[in-house]
């Protein structure tokens, strides 16, 4: 797992450096709105995949590992079918998205390979962080997303996840009980 954490950290740094370079255009200046520059066909497919990611979190909240596996497999298929050709011809952007999707696919393989709930939740944490990176790269037109953190999740190592709804009333994928979690970031896309 240390190797995966290191690779995820390196990937995150590689993905965020170009994003920082484009900070003015990505954040939309003082309005706080981020740009989502790609065609609707990309965002339609990405939204369906994000819905499946949310369902995966719901399965983990209910501690249903069979359903979690089914959702992870479905999500892998949806990621494979994302219309990357809609991203245009900017090779750097396309390559970053492809690398990010490949990393997410690998973490979903890890989730599917885990036999216990704690292992699946560890992998979900990685998938969540990669989703966040992907959304920083591409946006999600017309959406508001919350990055949520539970400091007590994963044996007090913390756990992140993404939501499209009010974080205060959200199910916690790391705990079947109502947990102490807070929104640490809000992404608004135009």
Buried (B, 14 or more C-beta within 10 A) or exposed (E): EEEBEEEBEEBBEEBEEBBEEEEEEBBBEEEEBBBBBBEEEBBEBBBBBBEBBBBBBBBBBEBBBEBBBBBBBBBBEBBEEBEEEBBEEEEEBBEBBEBBBEBBBBBBEBBBEBEEBEBBBBBBBBBBBBBBBBBBBBBBBEBEBBBBBBEBBBEEEBBBBBBBEEBEEBBBBBBEEEBEBEBEEEBBBB
